Amino acid sequence: MVCDNYASHNNAQIKIWLARASDIQTWIGTWNTNTLPCTWTNTAEKILATLADYLHRIRNADTNQSSD
């Protein structure tokens, strides 16, 4: 047995969400049909260094904001 409030599907926000979900499913279907290999262009060290730099910046930004 499936219980559903069909009237909720008439809500504008739900209609937008359902349209986006449909668009996403279409994109996934297209992507899976036309797959491309994943190619890494950076080393693990470069990726981790970039992540560390980003974390350092957001931690400093948070510290600077709380002292204002």
N, CA, C and O atoms as a Maestro MAE file, in Angstrom:
{
 s_m_m2io_version
 :::
 2.0.0
}

f_m_ct {
 s_m_title
 :::
 protein
 m_atom[272] {
  # First column is atom index #
  i_m_mmod_type
  r_m_x_coord
  r_m_y_coord
  r_m_z_coord
  i_m_residue_number
  s_m_chain_name
  s_m_pdb_residue_name
  s_m_pdb_atom_name
  i_m_atomic_number
  :::
  1 25 0.844 -1.168 0.000 1 A "MET " " N  " 7
  2 3 0.000 0.000 0.000 1 A "MET " " CA " 6
  3 2 0.896 1.240 0.000 1 A "MET " " C  " 6
  4 15 1.858 1.324 0.763 1 A "MET " " O  " 8
  5 25 0.571 2.181 -0.851 2 A "VAL " " N  " 7
  6 3 1.315 3.427 -0.940 2 A "VAL " " CA " 6
  7 2 0.390 4.552 -0.513 2 A "VAL " " C  " 6
  8 15 -0.714 4.687 -1.042 2 A "VAL " " O  " 8
  9 25 0.829 5.351 0.430 3 A "CYS " " N  " 7
  10 3 0.062 6.506 0.880 3 A "CYS " " CA " 6
  11 2 0.752 7.753 0.343 3 A "CYS " " C  " 6
  12 15 1.961 7.915 0.503 3 A "CYS " " O  " 8
  13 25 -0.007 8.625 -0.286 4 A "ASP " " N  " 7
  14 3 0.567 9.819 -0.889 4 A "ASP " " CA " 6
  15 2 -0.461 10.931 -0.805 4 A "ASP " " C  " 6
  16 15 -1.657 10.709 -0.993 4 A "ASP " " O  " 8
  17 25 0.012 12.104 -0.524 5 A "ASN " " N  " 7
  18 3 -0.857 13.272 -0.530 5 A "ASN " " CA " 6
  19 2 -0.723 13.930 -1.898 5 A "ASN " " C  " 6
  20 15 0.131 14.794 -2.098 5 A "ASN " " O  " 8
  21 25 -1.568 13.520 -2.836 6 A "TYR " " N  " 7
  22 3 -1.463 14.002 -4.208 6 A "TYR " " CA " 6
  23 2 -1.574 15.519 -4.284 6 A "TYR " " C  " 6
  24 15 -0.970 16.139 -5.160 6 A "TYR " " O  " 8
  25 25 -2.324 16.111 -3.396 7 A "ALA " " N  " 7
  26 3 -2.504 17.563 -3.423 7 A "ALA " " CA " 6
  27 2 -1.181 18.299 -3.216 7 A "ALA " " C  " 6
  28 15 -1.013 19.413 -3.713 7 A "ALA " " O  " 8
  29 25 -0.248 17.696 -2.493 8 A "SER " " N  " 7
  30 3 1.037 18.358 -2.262 8 A "SER " " CA " 6
  31 2 1.821 18.530 -3.555 8 A "SER " " C  " 6
  32 15 2.695 19.392 -3.632 8 A "SER " " O  " 8
  33 25 1.524 17.724 -4.574 9 A "HIS " " N  " 7
  34 3 2.216 17.832 -5.856 9 A "HIS " " CA " 6
  35 2 1.789 19.080 -6.626 9 A "HIS " " C  " 6
  36 15 2.432 19.440 -7.613 9 A "HIS " " O  " 8
  37 25 0.733 19.735 -6.201 10 A "ASN " " N  " 7
  38 3 0.287 20.958 -6.853 10 A "ASN " " CA " 6
  39 2 1.006 22.190 -6.317 10 A "ASN " " C  " 6
  40 15 0.861 23.282 -6.865 10 A "ASN " " O  " 8
  41 25 1.770 22.022 -5.262 11 A "ASN " " N  " 7
  42 3 2.540 23.111 -4.688 11 A "ASN " " CA " 6
  43 2 3.636 23.515 -5.679 11 A "ASN " " C  " 6
  44 15 4.286 22.648 -6.264 11 A "ASN " " O  " 8
  45 25 3.848 24.827 -5.876 12 A "ALA " " N  " 7
  46 3 4.826 25.319 -6.846 12 A "ALA " " CA " 6
  47 2 6.233 24.820 -6.538 12 A "ALA " " C  " 6
  48 15 6.971 24.450 -7.451 12 A "ALA " " O  " 8
  49 25 6.611 24.807 -5.261 13 A "GLN " " N  " 7
  50 3 7.954 24.350 -4.902 13 A "GLN " " CA " 6
  51 2 8.141 22.870 -5.221 13 A "GLN " " C  " 6
  52 15 9.219 22.462 -5.654 13 A "GLN " " O  " 8
  53 25 7.111 22.073 -5.013 14 A "ILE " " N  " 7
  54 3 7.188 20.639 -5.322 14 A "ILE " " CA " 6
  55 2 7.302 20.443 -6.830 14 A "ILE " " C  " 6
  56 15 8.070 19.594 -7.284 14 A "ILE " " O  " 8
  57 25 6.547 21.219 -7.615 15 A "LYS " " N  " 7
  58 3 6.636 21.103 -9.070 15 A "LYS " " CA " 6
  59 2 8.034 21.438 -9.561 15 A "LYS " " C  " 6
  60 15 8.552 20.768 -10.454 15 A "LYS " " O  " 8
  61 25 8.653 22.471 -8.988 16 A "ILE " " N  " 7
  62 3 10.024 22.842 -9.363 16 A "ILE " " CA " 6
  63 2 10.973 21.702 -9.004 16 A "ILE " " C  " 6
  64 15 11.832 21.334 -9.805 16 A "ILE " " O  " 8
  65 25 10.820 21.140 -7.801 17 A "TRP " " N  " 7
  66 3 11.686 20.048 -7.371 17 A "TRP " " CA " 6
  67 2 11.534 18.834 -8.283 17 A "TRP " " C  " 6
  68 15 12.526 18.213 -8.665 17 A "TRP " " O  " 8
  69 25 10.300 18.499 -8.630 18 A "LEU " " N  " 7
  70 3 10.070 17.349 -9.508 18 A "LEU " " CA " 6
  71 2 10.677 17.575 -10.889 18 A "LEU " " C  " 6
  72 15 11.209 16.642 -11.490 18 A "LEU " " O  " 8
  73 25 10.602 18.813 -11.400 19 A "ALA " " N  " 7
  74 3 11.205 19.125 -12.696 19 A "ALA " " CA " 6
  75 2 12.723 18.988 -12.617 19 A "ALA " " C  " 6
  76 15 13.347 18.450 -13.532 19 A "ALA " " O  " 8
  77 25 13.313 19.469 -11.536 20 A "ARG " " N  " 7
  78 3 14.768 19.345 -11.371 20 A "ARG " " CA " 6
  79 2 15.169 17.887 -11.252 20 A "ARG " " C  " 6
  80 15 16.169 17.467 -11.833 20 A "ARG " " O  " 8
  81 25 14.400 17.117 -10.506 21 A "ALA " " N  " 7
  82 3 14.704 15.695 -10.351 21 A "ALA " " CA " 6
  83 2 14.658 15.007 -11.713 21 A "ALA " " C  " 6
  84 15 15.489 14.146 -12.003 21 A "ALA " " O  " 8
  85 25 13.702 15.380 -12.540 22 A "SER " " N  " 7
  86 3 13.608 14.825 -13.888 22 A "SER " " CA " 6
  87 2 14.813 15.228 -14.721 22 A "SER " " C  " 6
  88 15 15.369 14.403 -15.446 22 A "SER " " O  " 8
  89 25 15.227 16.499 -14.625 23 A "ASP " " N  " 7
  90 3 16.410 16.975 -15.355 23 A "ASP " " CA " 6
  91 2 17.662 16.220 -14.919 23 A "ASP " " C  " 6
  92 15 18.503 15.864 -15.744 23 A "ASP " " O  " 8
  93 25 17.775 15.980 -13.626 24 A "ILE " " N  " 7
  94 3 18.937 15.260 -13.103 24 A "ILE " " CA " 6
  95 2 18.943 13.826 -13.627 24 A "ILE " " C  " 6
  96 15 19.989 13.316 -14.028 24 A "ILE " " O  " 8
  97 25 17.793 13.182 -13.625 25 A "GLN " " N  " 7
  98 3 17.712 11.812 -14.132 25 A "GLN " " CA " 6
  99 2 18.082 11.753 -15.608 25 A "GLN " " C  " 6
  100 15 18.747 10.814 -16.045 25 A "GLN " " O  " 8
  101 25 17.654 12.753 -16.380 26 A "THR " " N  " 7
  102 3 18.007 12.823 -17.799 26 A "THR " " CA " 6
  103 2 19.509 12.984 -17.961 26 A "THR " " C  " 6
  104 15 20.120 12.313 -18.792 26 A "THR " " O  " 8
  105 25 20.112 13.877 -17.168 27 A "TRP " " N  " 7
  106 3 21.559 14.098 -17.234 27 A "TRP " " CA " 6
  107 2 22.313 12.824 -16.894 27 A "TRP " " C  " 6
  108 15 23.275 12.468 -17.575 27 A "TRP " " O  " 8
  109 25 21.880 12.134 -15.841 28 A "ILE " " N  " 7
  110 3 22.544 10.893 -15.433 28 A "ILE " " CA " 6
  111 2 22.456 9.855 -16.547 28 A "ILE " " C  " 6
  112 15 23.438 9.174 -16.842 28 A "ILE " " O  " 8
  113 25 21.291 9.734 -17.159 29 A "GLY " " N  " 7
  114 3 21.124 8.778 -18.257 29 A "GLY " " CA " 6
  115 2 22.043 9.096 -19.418 29 A "GLY " " C  " 6
  116 15 22.651 8.197 -19.998 29 A "GLY " " O  " 8
  117 25 22.148 10.376 -19.762 30 A "THR " " N  " 7
  118 3 23.033 10.797 -20.852 30 A "THR " " CA " 6
  119 2 24.484 10.542 -20.485 30 A "THR " " C  " 6
  120 15 25.249 10.027 -21.301 30 A "THR " " O  " 8
  121 25 24.870 10.898 -19.268 31 A "TRP " " N  " 7
  122 3 26.251 10.700 -18.818 31 A "TRP " " CA " 6
  123 2 26.618 9.220 -18.859 31 A "TRP " " C  " 6
  124 15 27.698 8.860 -19.327 31 A "TRP " " O  " 8
  125 25 25.734 8.371 -18.375 32 A "ASN " " N  " 7
  126 3 26.024 6.941 -18.340 32 A "ASN " " CA " 6
  127 2 26.094 6.334 -19.737 32 A "ASN " " C  " 6
  128 15 26.795 5.345 -19.949 32 A "ASN " " O  " 8
  129 25 25.374 6.919 -20.686 33 A "THR " " N  " 7
  130 3 25.407 6.440 -22.066 33 A "THR " " CA " 6
  131 2 26.698 6.864 -22.761 33 A "THR " " C  " 6
  132 15 27.249 6.117 -23.569 33 A "THR " " O  " 8
  133 25 27.178 8.065 -22.443 34 A "ASN " " N  " 7
  134 3 28.357 8.636 -23.094 34 A "ASN " " CA " 6
  135 2 29.497 8.830 -22.088 34 A "ASN " " C  " 6
  136 15 29.990 9.944 -21.906 34 A "ASN " " O  " 8
  137 25 29.901 7.761 -21.454 35 A "THR " " N  " 7
  138 3 30.912 7.878 -20.396 35 A "THR " " CA " 6
  139 2 32.276 8.253 -20.957 35 A "THR " " C  " 6
  140 15 32.626 7.909 -22.085 35 A "THR " " O  " 8
  141 25 33.028 8.964 -20.140 36 A "LEU " " N  " 7
  142 3 34.398 9.330 -20.460 36 A "LEU " " CA " 6
  143 2 35.288 8.875 -19.308 36 A "LEU " " C  " 6
  144 15 34.856 8.878 -18.155 36 A "LEU " " O  " 8
  145 25 36.520 8.486 -19.607 37 A "PRO " " N  " 7
  146 3 37.404 8.070 -18.509 37 A "PRO " " CA " 6
  147 2 37.802 9.266 -17.657 37 A "PRO " " C  " 6
  148 15 37.903 10.391 -18.146 37 A "PRO " " O  " 8
  149 25 38.021 9.006 -16.397 38 A "CYS " " N  " 7
  150 3 38.483 10.039 -15.479 38 A "CYS " " CA " 6
  151 2 40.002 10.108 -15.566 38 A "CYS " " C  " 6
  152 15 40.686 9.091 -15.455 38 A "CYS " " O  " 8
  153 25 40.521 11.314 -15.765 39 A "THR " " N  " 7
  154 3 41.964 11.499 -15.858 39 A "THR " " CA " 6
  155 2 42.400 12.478 -14.784 39 A "THR " " C  " 6
  156 15 41.954 13.625 -14.770 39 A "THR " " O  " 8
  157 25 43.272 12.032 -13.880 40 A "TRP " " N  " 7
  158 3 43.796 12.909 -12.836 40 A "TRP " " CA " 6
  159 2 44.877 13.785 -13.452 40 A "TRP " " C  " 6
  160 15 45.781 13.291 -14.126 40 A "TRP " " O  " 8
  161 25 44.776 15.087 -13.216 41 A "THR " " N  " 7
  162 3 45.789 15.997 -13.753 41 A "THR " " CA " 6
  163 2 46.713 16.517 -12.659 41 A "THR " " C  " 6
  164 15 47.750 17.106 -12.963 41 A "THR " " O  " 8
  165 25 46.363 16.316 -11.413 42 A "ASN " " N  " 7
  166 3 47.199 16.737 -10.287 42 A "ASN " " CA " 6
  167 2 47.614 15.524 -9.473 42 A "ASN " " C  " 6
  168 15 46.940 14.495 -9.461 42 A "ASN " " O  " 8
  169 25 48.731 15.674 -8.802 43 A "THR " " N  " 7
  170 3 49.180 14.611 -7.900 43 A "THR " " CA " 6
  171 2 48.365 14.675 -6.611 43 A "THR " " C  " 6
  172 15 47.721 15.682 -6.317 43 A "THR " " O  " 8
  173 25 48.402 13.596 -5.856 44 A "ALA " " N  " 7
  174 3 47.725 13.586 -4.559 44 A "ALA " " CA " 6
  175 2 48.294 14.671 -3.661 44 A "ALA " " C  " 6
  176 15 47.554 15.306 -2.910 44 A "ALA " " O  " 8
  177 25 49.595 14.888 -3.729 45 A "GLU " " N  " 7
  178 3 50.232 15.922 -2.905 45 A "GLU " " CA " 6
  179 2 49.687 17.306 -3.238 45 A "GLU " " C  " 6
  180 15 49.434 18.108 -2.339 45 A "GLU " " O  " 8
  181 25 49.504 17.589 -4.528 46 A "LYS " " N  " 7
  182 3 48.975 18.897 -4.955 46 A "LYS " " CA " 6
  183 2 47.532 19.071 -4.475 46 A "LYS " " C  " 6
  184 15 47.157 20.141 -3.996 46 A "LYS " " O  " 8
  185 25 46.738 18.031 -4.602 47 A "ILE " " N  " 7
  186 3 45.335 18.094 -4.162 47 A "ILE " " CA " 6
  187 2 45.267 18.328 -2.659 47 A "ILE " " C  " 6
  188 15 44.499 19.173 -2.200 47 A "ILE " " O  " 8
  189 25 46.062 17.589 -1.887 48 A "LEU " " N  " 7
  190 3 46.052 17.743 -0.429 48 A "LEU " " CA " 6
  191 2 46.595 19.109 -0.007 48 A "LEU " " C  " 6
  192 15 46.110 19.689 0.964 48 A "LEU " " O  " 8
  193 25 47.595 19.630 -0.724 49 A "ALA " " N  " 7
  194 3 48.121 20.966 -0.415 49 A "ALA " " CA " 6
  195 2 47.059 22.031 -0.678 49 A "ALA " " C  " 6
  196 15 46.921 22.971 0.105 49 A "ALA " " O  " 8
  197 25 46.317 21.896 -1.757 50 A "THR " " N  " 7
  198 3 45.236 22.839 -2.066 50 A "THR " " CA " 6
  199 2 44.151 22.776 -0.994 50 A "THR " " C  " 6
  200 15 43.644 23.810 -0.559 50 A "THR " " O  " 8
  201 25 43.801 21.578 -0.572 51 A "LEU " " N  " 7
  202 3 42.804 21.408 0.484 51 A "LEU " " CA " 6
  203 2 43.293 22.024 1.793 51 A "LEU " " C  " 6
  204 15 42.533 22.709 2.477 51 A "LEU " " O  " 8
  205 25 44.547 21.787 2.141 52 A "ALA " " N  " 7
  206 3 45.102 22.350 3.376 52 A "ALA " " CA " 6
  207 2 45.094 23.868 3.339 52 A "ALA " " C  " 6
  208 15 44.785 24.514 4.340 52 A "ALA " " O  " 8
  209 25 45.434 24.446 2.182 53 A "ASP " " N  " 7
  210 3 45.412 25.900 2.023 53 A "ASP " " CA " 6
  211 2 43.996 26.442 2.206 53 A "ASP " " C  " 6
  212 15 43.791 27.449 2.884 53 A "ASP " " O  " 8
  213 25 43.022 25.767 1.596 54 A "TYR " " N  " 7
  214 3 41.625 26.188 1.720 54 A "TYR " " CA " 6
  215 2 41.158 26.121 3.173 54 A "TYR " " C  " 6
  216 15 40.525 27.055 3.666 54 A "TYR " " O  " 8
  217 25 41.465 25.032 3.853 55 A "LEU " " N  " 7
  218 3 41.063 24.898 5.258 55 A "LEU " " CA " 6
  219 2 41.715 25.966 6.122 55 A "LEU " " C  " 6
  220 15 41.082 26.501 7.032 55 A "LEU " " O  " 8
  221 25 42.962 26.275 5.845 56 A "HIS " " N  " 7
  222 3 43.666 27.330 6.581 56 A "HIS " " CA " 6
  223 2 42.962 28.681 6.382 56 A "HIS " " C  " 6
  224 15 42.763 29.437 7.333 56 A "HIS " " O  " 8
  225 25 42.588 28.970 5.114 57 A "ARG " " N  " 7
  226 3 41.920 30.253 4.831 57 A "ARG " " CA " 6
  227 2 40.562 30.355 5.504 57 A "ARG " " C  " 6
  228 15 40.228 31.405 6.051 57 A "ARG " " O  " 8
  229 25 39.763 29.276 5.475 58 A "ILE " " N  " 7
  230 3 38.431 29.392 6.082 58 A "ILE " " CA " 6
  231 2 38.512 29.425 7.601 58 A "ILE " " C  " 6
  232 15 37.681 30.060 8.249 58 A "ILE " " O  " 8
  233 25 39.493 28.757 8.170 59 A "ARG " " N  " 7
  234 3 39.665 28.839 9.631 59 A "ARG " " CA " 6
  235 2 40.085 30.242 10.033 59 A "ARG " " C  " 6
  236 15 39.596 30.769 11.033 59 A "ARG " " O  " 8
  237 25 40.979 30.854 9.275 60 A "ASN " " N  " 7
  238 3 41.399 32.220 9.565 60 A "ASN " " CA " 6
  239 2 40.262 33.211 9.364 60 A "ASN " " C  " 6
  240 15 40.130 34.168 10.127 60 A "ASN " " O  " 8
  241 25 39.447 32.992 8.352 61 A "ALA " " N  " 7
  242 3 38.307 33.870 8.115 61 A "ALA " " CA " 6
  243 2 37.329 33.791 9.279 61 A "ALA " " C  " 6
  244 15 36.785 34.807 9.711 61 A "ALA " " O  " 8
  245 25 37.106 32.579 9.784 62 A "ASP " " N  " 7
  246 3 36.206 32.392 10.915 62 A "ASP " " CA " 6
  247 2 36.764 33.089 12.162 62 A "ASP " " C  " 6
  248 15 36.013 33.717 12.908 62 A "ASP " " O  " 8
  249 25 38.055 32.982 12.385 63 A "THR " " N  " 7
  250 3 38.704 33.618 13.541 63 A "THR " " CA " 6
  251 2 38.608 35.128 13.433 63 A "THR " " C  " 6
  252 15 38.321 35.804 14.421 63 A "THR " " O  " 8
  253 25 38.846 35.664 12.241 64 A "ASN " " N  " 7
  254 3 38.779 37.115 12.023 64 A "ASN " " CA " 6
  255 2 37.374 37.659 12.214 64 A "ASN " " C  " 6
  256 15 37.212 38.761 12.738 64 A "ASN " " O  " 8
  257 25 36.362 36.921 11.806 65 A "GLN " " N  " 7
  258 3 34.981 37.368 11.941 65 A "GLN " " CA " 6
  259 2 34.541 37.389 13.401 65 A "GLN " " C  " 6
  260 15 33.814 38.293 13.812 65 A "GLN " " O  " 8
  261 25 34.969 36.415 14.180 66 A "SER " " N  " 7
  262 3 34.516 36.351 15.571 66 A "SER " " CA " 6
  263 2 35.178 37.419 16.444 66 A "SER " " C  " 6
  264 15 34.670 37.728 17.522 66 A "SER " " O  " 8
  265 25 36.312 37.992 15.993 67 A "SER " " N  " 7
  266 3 36.962 39.026 16.784 67 A "SER " " CA " 6
  267 2 36.440 40.422 16.460 67 A "SER " " C  " 6
  268 15 36.775 41.382 17.154 67 A "SER " " O  " 8
  269 25 35.614 40.547 15.401 68 A "ASP " " N  " 7
  270 3 35.070 41.858 15.015 68 A "ASP " " CA " 6
  271 2 34.018 42.344 15.988 68 A "ASP " " C  " 6
  272 15 33.463 43.427 15.807 68 A "ASP " " O  " 8
  :::
 }
 m_bond[271] {
  # First column is bond index #
  i_m_from
  i_m_to
  i_m_order
  :::
  1 1 2 1
  2 2 3 1
  3 3 4 2
  4 3 5 1
  5 5 6 1
  6 6 7 1
  7 7 8 2
  8 7 9 1
  9 9 10 1
  10 10 11 1
  11 11 12 2
  12 11 13 1
  13 13 14 1
  14 14 15 1
  15 15 16 2
  16 15 17 1
  17 17 18 1
  18 18 19 1
  19 19 20 2
  20 19 21 1
  21 21 22 1
  22 22 23 1
  23 23 24 2
  24 23 25 1
  25 25 26 1
  26 26 27 1
  27 27 28 2
  28 27 29 1
  29 29 30 1
  30 30 31 1
  31 31 32 2
  32 31 33 1
  33 33 34 1
  34 34 35 1
  35 35 36 2
  36 35 37 1
  37 37 38 1
  38 38 39 1
  39 39 40 2
  40 39 41 1
  41 41 42 1
  42 42 43 1
  43 43 44 2
  44 43 45 1
  45 45 46 1
  46 46 47 1
  47 47 48 2
  48 47 49 1
  49 49 50 1
  50 50 51 1
  51 51 52 2
  52 51 53 1
  53 53 54 1
  54 54 55 1
  55 55 56 2
  56 55 57 1
  57 57 58 1
  58 58 59 1
  59 59 60 2
  60 59 61 1
  61 61 62 1
  62 62 63 1
  63 63 64 2
  64 63 65 1
  65 65 66 1
  66 66 67 1
  67 67 68 2
  68 67 69 1
  69 69 70 1
  70 70 71 1
  71 71 72 2
  72 71 73 1
  73 73 74 1
  74 74 75 1
  75 75 76 2
  76 75 77 1
  77 77 78 1
  78 78 79 1
  79 79 80 2
  80 79 81 1
  81 81 82 1
  82 82 83 1
  83 83 84 2
  84 83 85 1
  85 85 86 1
  86 86 87 1
  87 87 88 2
  88 87 89 1
  89 89 90 1
  90 90 91 1
  91 91 92 2
  92 91 93 1
  93 93 94 1
  94 94 95 1
  95 95 96 2
  96 95 97 1
  97 97 98 1
  98 98 99 1
  99 99 100 2
  100 99 101 1
  101 101 102 1
  102 102 103 1
  103 103 104 2
  104 103 105 1
  105 105 106 1
  106 106 107 1
  107 107 108 2
  108 107 109 1
  109 109 110 1
  110 110 111 1
  111 111 112 2
  112 111 113 1
  113 113 114 1
  114 114 115 1
  115 115 116 2
  116 115 117 1
  117 117 118 1
  118 118 119 1
  119 119 120 2
  120 119 121 1
  121 121 122 1
  122 122 123 1
  123 123 124 2
  124 123 125 1
  125 125 126 1
  126 126 127 1
  127 127 128 2
  128 127 129 1
  129 129 130 1
  130 130 131 1
  131 131 132 2
  132 131 133 1
  133 133 134 1
  134 134 135 1
  135 135 136 2
  136 135 137 1
  137 137 138 1
  138 138 139 1
  139 139 140 2
  140 139 141 1
  141 141 142 1
  142 142 143 1
  143 143 144 2
  144 143 145 1
  145 145 146 1
  146 146 147 1
  147 147 148 2
  148 147 149 1
  149 149 150 1
  150 150 151 1
  151 151 152 2
  152 151 153 1
  153 153 154 1
  154 154 155 1
  155 155 156 2
  156 155 157 1
  157 157 158 1
  158 158 159 1
  159 159 160 2
  160 159 161 1
  161 161 162 1
  162 162 163 1
  163 163 164 2
  164 163 165 1
  165 165 166 1
  166 166 167 1
  167 167 168 2
  168 167 169 1
  169 169 170 1
  170 170 171 1
  171 171 172 2
  172 171 173 1
  173 173 174 1
  174 174 175 1
  175 175 176 2
  176 175 177 1
  177 177 178 1
  178 178 179 1
  179 179 180 2
  180 179 181 1
  181 181 182 1
  182 182 183 1
  183 183 184 2
  184 183 185 1
  185 185 186 1
  186 186 187 1
  187 187 188 2
  188 187 189 1
  189 189 190 1
  190 190 191 1
  191 191 192 2
  192 191 193 1
  193 193 194 1
  194 194 195 1
  195 195 196 2
  196 195 197 1
  197 197 198 1
  198 198 199 1
  199 199 200 2
  200 199 201 1
  201 201 202 1
  202 202 203 1
  203 203 204 2
  204 203 205 1
  205 205 206 1
  206 206 207 1
  207 207 208 2
  208 207 209 1
  209 209 210 1
  210 210 211 1
  211 211 212 2
  212 211 213 1
  213 213 214 1
  214 214 215 1
  215 215 216 2
  216 215 217 1
  217 217 218 1
  218 218 219 1
  219 219 220 2
  220 219 221 1
  221 221 222 1
  222 222 223 1
  223 223 224 2
  224 223 225 1
  225 225 226 1
  226 226 227 1
  227 227 228 2
  228 227 229 1
  229 229 230 1
  230 230 231 1
  231 231 232 2
  232 231 233 1
  233 233 234 1
  234 234 235 1
  235 235 236 2
  236 235 237 1
  237 237 238 1
  238 238 239 1
  239 239 240 2
  240 239 241 1
  241 241 242 1
  242 242 243 1
  243 243 244 2
  244 243 245 1
  245 245 246 1
  246 246 247 1
  247 247 248 2
  248 247 249 1
  249 249 250 1
  250 250 251 1
  251 251 252 2
  252 251 253 1
  253 253 254 1
  254 254 255 1
  255 255 256 2
  256 255 257 1
  257 257 258 1
  258 258 259 1
  259 259 260 2
  260 259 261 1
  261 261 262 1
  262 262 263 1
  263 263 264 2
  264 263 265 1
  265 265 266 1
  266 266 267 1
  267 267 268 2
  268 267 269 1
  269 269 270 1
  270 270 271 1
  271 271 272 2
  :::
 }
}
